Structures are given as structure tokens and as C-alpha cells.
Amino acid sequence: MDSSAQLDSTNFLQHQLHDIVSLLEKQELEKSLVDKSTSSHHDLEETLIVKQHQARIQERLADMHSADIALILESLPLDQRQSVWNSIKGDHDGQILLEVSDAVRQTLISGMKAEELVTFASSLDADEIADLADDLPKPAMLKILRSLNNRERTNLKTILSYEDDQVGAFMDFGMIAIRDDLSLEAIIDYIRKLGKLPGHTDKLFVVDQDNIVKGVLPVQRLLTHAPELQVADAMVTDFVQFRIDHDTADASRAFERYDLISAPVVDSRGELQGRLCVDSIIDFIREKNDEEMLSKAGVEEDEDLFSGIWKSARNRWGWLLINVATALASTRIIGFYEDVILQLVALASLMPIVAAMGGNTGNQTSILIIRSLALGQINPDNVRRLIKKELMLAVLNGLFIGIIVGVLSWLLYHDKALAFVVGSAMLINLLVAVTVGLSIPLLRHKYGRDPAVGASIMLTAITDSMGFFIVLILAKMFLVGR
Amino acid sequence: MDSSAQLDSTNFLQHQLHDIVSLLEKQELEKSLVDKSTSSHHDLEETLIVKQHQARIQERLADMHSADIALILESLPLDQRQSVWNSIKGDHDGQILLEVSDAVRQTLISGMKAEELVTFASSLDADEIADLADDLPKPAMLKILRSLNNRERTNLKTILSYEDDQVGAFMDFGMIAIRDDLSLEAIIDYIRKLGKLPGHTDKLFVVDQDNIVKGVLPVQRLLTHAPELQVADAMVTDFVQFRIDHDTADASRAFERYDLISAPVVDSRGELQGRLCVDSIIDFIREKNDEEMLSKAGVEEDEDLFSGIWKSARNRWGWLLINVATALASTRIIGFYEDVILQLVALASLMPIVAAMGGNTGNQTSILIIRSLALGQINPDNVRRLIKKELMLAVLNGLFIGIIVGVLSWLLYHDKALAFVVGSAMLINLLVAVTVGLSIPLLRHKYGRDPAVGASIMLTAITDSMGFFIVLILAKMFLVGR
């Protein structure tokens, strides 16, 4: 970061990135010139060129924020990324590894020695090491554990013992706990001796002798309230705290609702275990959204823009194979009714509309239900009214779209019976679609599963097969052998 | 909120909601009993019952946080929602209106008089009134404007003059600006006189005589640094600020990257205009994500769970009609080749696989590109390498899926030529899909549009039509008339 106010960070970063890429390309060019020359000092000259460029890259990135360097590394193809990383890793601490995406982190770590990783970890807090833990090779992780002091090791193990969706996995230990029988003045003295408060410290946590949280003391009250007041008289007792084993999604909603910056994390007895801060919550929200978006498109995990082709391919094949399987199901339904199609070939072109519209409508319903479930708006008291509303809506939509598709069919083939069959099939398939679109998320939620997982693919599989089936069975009943 | 620490807010809210619904149902029951009785004081008795229940509901909600009441209102069907709202709106300020979703806000406001709305607005800051402005009826808005003092009116107009995606629309005016020639002691005295700092005040903004931001003073430095120090010596000059007319999405990424709680907002000359806080940023991130998710499913705007059926239907028809239109295009392609299908009816069942798989693969590519664009990872320097990688991946995927689909076709119909045609069509359609999946977001981004808008529907329209077309044209060339 520049030593003055930073404006327009996006353009600034693009600019930096461009300069670094130019440097790297120049380095390649100079190296290839040396290769072509007849000098006998090839290797020496090449080393010299690399050293020079490394120094220039170091200089460029020296004052930048680790999050910005992370973005630059993410934007570079593998070979250039490795080259920049080799130039700078000596100068920077582990923060950069925290900031890059999981996929990019693996490419950076894979080239590092265990000793280097231990040095990196030494600059990180327990909660930060926990973030890296999944990507660290086992030997390095053991060495890091051994390098920690007792408290840090306990903290690290605590965080690692919670699942990804539990509050415990997202907390840190930067809280300041105080007793309620002290004066504000004593607290101010204590802070002055500390010299610095951990980031995001907007309140201190007030605990009793059993470490049970009794209240919170907003830092600003140290400035606005009389110094001789006791903490007990200045603290807030109406505050939000989180259970260490509860759901992070619920906690993130609470952060939004109550505009929190930090909050105590406690165990089942109310003992203070750590704190949750708004920056971890933002990371959690982003991660969840990205995951949802990627999983909806069937990309199994976060992908490095420049990961190897085989790796990317494997990451996407699982989903594609599932889709082949479900498409095969509809294929078999059509195959079974080939005689109907031979008698009325128009069906081959009209069926896909009925199938596709079912998928679209069902998807609208299921997305709204999934979202309302996430917001906590759906509960046993209103779910019946909601189902009734969506089904009535399906009838209305079905009549509307059914009539349109029926009329289109008639315009294309001038066959009233055919138009009637296609229109009716449309109506029936939309009812099927909305029923499925309601049922999948509601049932998954009822049985404690994530309502969004797999909703779209199951829905499309059913509406496709049913779309073809309904058209063909109605055609067989009413149109064949007229 | 309870007057003690609040744990597990989700269950607490579900519990409250259930009690309120029970109260409302009991009220209905009692009213219907009065209706059936032969008493001559019907109306009087009914009014009494309603008053009693209103008092009970008021009592239940009296201590709750406005965000929690908002969630309860969102979860209630229209009639019950109105009944609860009528009971409590006298006791609460405008915060509840801020917290409910846009769709629900409209249902609440529609039943209110202009005077009531002005009273509500009087408890809100300019930036909060701006959030409501879209949903307020014009006469009420004019009355509110007249009720404001000059500074508030100017502030409100400033915010309203920026677009939804600009920093100016999300800022507030709760900043504290100080001069750099004061001592920290003087600042502490000033804060003590204020008695309270605005929420999210983690730093004070240091400005010169022209109101240009020179630095920021973290509030904690008032506690950790010597009181006789001058602001100029204690302030941080390496800080992040935002231009009022810049993109909020960029600002939200900066908040994430630099873990900000608040930051100054300045105009093009660097003059302080307001501040941006992390709570607005979280709201922005959520809103954007919800919008994206809903628009991908073709729900035009946020929907009240219990909005009228006609309103919901209209909200979803636009998308469904577009889909009918694109489906019609593929229909026409199939219709054109009906003779081919009549000669080889197996095509009718095999074509949909080729079309569907194209859509799935193209979608994977476009989602990854859209995400990388949003993260700022794609730039002129690496875009060519990225395109090359995705195209190579498409060839690999195409061969893999093409062979699988070819083998399946052969197993089903024992026709080698047919299997070869279907497999080749699969490969070609995947190449088309990935090309389109790359081009739409990259081109939209290049011309300054949102890369995500409409990507999925255009992609599916093209891969569907092309899937059918490629199968049929290859079949006509190689299979018909064998």
C-alpha cells in the first residue's frame, strides 16, 4: 500500500499486476537472449538476470498489503506465480497464505519446505494456523505444533475440534476479559500498559471468577463514562453471545441483525471460550455464497484459475456424469414411446418445451423456499399456508403457460387435438414441478439436511422425465389411431 | 430482547413467533364465538377482545430488538401481519421498517397514513430515510422532507442522488471529523461531552481546513497513546478511503481485504462527505447475493412469502415467457428436420442428452469466469491464457463425455454409425457451449456490463438449439439414406 491514503484500490492493483507481468516477461526475454548468445558464462548470466528481477519484484511488492499481494498471486499463471512467490516469500509473513484462495494456497505450499512453513506459522495466531491446517502437509503441521507454546497449542486444537459450520471453527482468541469489581480507570491503565488492542476490539468481556460472561463493556464507555465508575455499573448486560457448538449461519444472521463487530463465544456452561468478529463473519458469508454458486453449477470445489487441465477436468466430471445418467432416464422414456413419435413426429419437437418449462418453474419455487428457509421465515405455523399459496400459483402459471404453448402448437401444426394434449401436458408438468420444487427443500430441511444441496439436479431430472412422459402418454391415449 | 445475555436467537424467535400466532388464533376463535352468541353487544365485545389481544402482543414484543420483530412480521401471513403491525406500530420507531425486506415493507406502509410515516421518519437518520424512500408514497415523502432540518435534508438529497451500486448510496453521516493540531486530551474531552459515539466508530477522521481527509485516528489510540500528543503525531496516514461515486462492489472487496469497520467517503477533491461502515457492507453483500440467486431463477424481485397470488405470478411470468420463446427456437430446428427423425426415430430420444449436456458444461465455464471477474482475478494480461486453458479443457471434456454418450447410444441401438454421429455431436456441442460460456461474461465485462446478467438463459438457448441442430445435420449427412 502506498504510504498515503489509498483510493480506487482495484485500478491500483491492476496497474501493479501489469507491471509485474511486464517484469516477468522481460526476464524471460533476457534469459532467452543469453541462451542464444555464444558466451561461455550462460548459467552465471542467467542467475544474474533472475536475481536482478527478483530484487525488482521484491521492491514493488514490499509495501503492499498482504491481501493485495494475494490477489496478484491469484491472477498469475502457475509459472509466473511461482516465480513471484520465490522472489518475495522470504520478506513476508504467513498472512499472504491466509489471504489466497484454497486452490492457490495449495500451489504455493506444495513448493515449500517444512522449515519455511514453520517460520511462516510463527508469525500467525492459533486461529490463523487453523485456517491453513487443511492445506499443510502432515510433517510440517507436526513441526508447527511442536513449535507452539502450550496455550497456543490448546487454542489451535480447540478450533480444529469444531466442524466447518460451527462457531468454534471461526472464533479467535483476541478477546480481553475483565472482572466487574475494577474501576474504569484501572481498565484504562491496563490498556495503556498493553499498548495496543487486538483488531476489532469494540468491547471488553466481563467475566466472574468462574469465567462466566456477565456482561460486555463497550470500549467507548471508557471515554464517555466517569473513570471512577466500577465496571459492574458501566457494563451492558443485554448483549448477544454465541455457543461454541452452534451453527455459524445462525451467528452470521445475528451479526447482521444486531450490527455486531465482536461477540463472546461461550461453552454450554456459559464459560468464555473465545470471540467471534465481523471479519470472520464476512469471510463466512462469502465462502457460503461462493460454495452455493459453484455447487449449483456442479463445480465440486474452488478452482484455481490456472490449475492443470486434468485437475480442472476431474473437478467437473462428477457433475457431468450425474447429468448423463439423469438425461439417460428421459431418453429411455422417449425410447419406449418411439411408435407414438413415428405416428406423430410433431411430438419430437414439442416435447422439449414441456420438459424445459417444468424445470424453470420448479426452480423458481425451490429457490424462493430455500431462501426463506435460510432467512428463518418458514416455520410449522405458516408452512401449510405457504404450500397452499404456491400450489394455487402453479395452477395459475400452468393455465397461463399451458394456453400459450397450446396456441403455439396449434399455430405450428393446425391440429387442435395435438394442441390440447400439449397444453394439458404443460399444465400437469408445472404442477408436478412446483410440487417437487416445494418438497425437496422442505423435506431436506425437516430432516436436518441443507435444503439447497442437489435440489436443482433432482428437480430437473424429474421435470424432464415427467415432461416427456406426460406428453407421450397423453398422445398415446388421445391422438394415436385417430 | 431479554434483559440478559441472549443465546440461540433462532430458537428464541421461533418460540416467540409460535406464541404470537397462538394469540392471534385465539383472538379469531373468541371473535367467532361472540358472533355466534345472541348477545346484543356484539361490536362492543369484539372491540374488547381485540384490545385485550393487542395489549398482550404489545407486551410480548415490547423488549424485542427491531430486527427480531421484523423477522416475525416477515413470517406472518398478510392478515396476521397486519393485525400484529396495528398492535405495535404506536410503540416502535421507524427501525422496524428498515429491517423488513422491501416486499414486506410495502405491505406495512400501504396501510399507514402520511402523518404516521412522518412520525416514524422523525426517529431516523438521513441515510435510513433514504433506504425507505423508494417505498414511501410521494405525499408522505414530501411531508417528511419538510419536517427535516436543513442539514438532514441536504444529507438525504445527497444520498438519493447516487445510484444503488455507488458508494454514496450506502454511506451515513455518523462520522466524527477532527483537526490535527489538537491534543488527544482535547479530543477525549470532546468525546466525553458528546456522551456517546455513533455506532461503528472505530476511528475519527482527521481533516484540514478545506475538509480534506489527512489521516484517521483509531479510537483505541486515545487510550493507548499519551494524552498530550497532538493528533498529527498519533494519526495513521496509511488508510483506505472511498470515492463517493465509485462502485460499492469494489468497496465491499476492500472492506474484506483490509478488515475494515469504517472508512471515510470523499468526493473527487478528497473532501470528506460521509463514512462507510461494515454493517452497510454486509447488507450490500447479502442483497447482491440474493439478487443474483433470484435473478438466476428468473424471479424478478424479492418476493414477500405471502404476497398475493397475482403479484407473485406477474413476478415470475417475464422469465417464463422468455423461456417459452427460446424453447420455441429449438422446436423450430427440430421441426425443420422432421423427415430425418421419421427415418431414424432413435434421434428423438438421443438429441435431448446432447442439448442438456451442452448447457451443463457451458454453465460450469461461465460461472467460474463470472466469479473470477468479480474477484478481480481476470485482466488483459492473463485472459488469453485463460481462454486457451478452458478451450483445451472443453476438448478433453468433449472427448470424455462424447465417448460415454456414443457408447451408450451403441448399447441402446446397436448402430455404430448412429453412435458415432451422436458422440461427435456431443463433442462439437461442448466446444460450442464452452465458447459461448466464455464469451458472454467476458464480452459483457469488456463493455462495462454486469457479466452475470442473462448469461445462463442465453447460454441454454444456444446450447439447446445447437445441440438439436448438430445432431440432426450430422444425421442427415451421414445416416439418412444409408
Interface residues (C-beta under 8 A of the other chain):
Chain A: M1 D2 S3 S4 A5 Q6 L7 D8 S9 T10 L13 Q14 L17 H18 V21 H65 A67 D68 L71 E74 S75 L76 P77 E99 I188 I191 R192 L194 G195 K196 L197 G199 H200 T201 D202 V213 G215 V219 Q220 L222 L223 T224 T237 D238 F239 V240 Q241 F242 R243 H246 D247 D250 R253 A254 F255 E256 R257 Y258 D259 I261 V266 G270 V278 D279 I281 I282 D283 I285 R286 N289 D290 E292 M293 L294 K296 A297 G298 V299 E303 L305 F306 I309 W310 S312 A313 R316 W317 W319 L320 L321 N323 V324 A327 L328 S330 T331 R332 I334 G335 E338 I341 L342 V345 A346 A348 S349 L350 P352 I353 A355 A356 M357 N360 T361 N363 Q364 I367 L368 R371 S372 L375 G376 Q377 I378 N379 P380 D381 N382 R385 L386 K389 M392 L393 L396 N397 F400 I401 I404 V405 L408 L412 D464 F468
Chain B: M1 D2 S3 S4 A5 Q6 L7 D8 S9 T10 L13 Q14 L17 H18 V21 H65 A67 D68 L71 E74 S75 L76 P77 E99 I188 I191 R192 L194 G195 K196 L197 G199 H200 T201 D202 V213 G215 V219 Q220 L222 L223 T224 T237 D238 F239 V240 Q241 F242 R243 H246 D247 D250 R253 A254 F255 E256 R257 Y258 D259 I261 V266 G270 V278 D279 I281 I282 D283 I285 R286 N289 D290 E292 M293 L294 K296 A297 G298 V299 E303 L305 F306 I309 W310 S312 A313 R316 W317 W319 L320 L321 N323 V324 A327 L328 S330 T331 R332 I334 G335 E338 I341 L342 V345 A346 A348 S349 L350 P352 I353 A355 A356 M357 N360 T361 N363 Q364 I367 L368 R371 S372 L375 G376 Q377 I378 N379 P380 D381 N382 R385 L386 K389 M392 L393 L396 N397 F400 I401 I404 V405 L408 L412 D464 F468
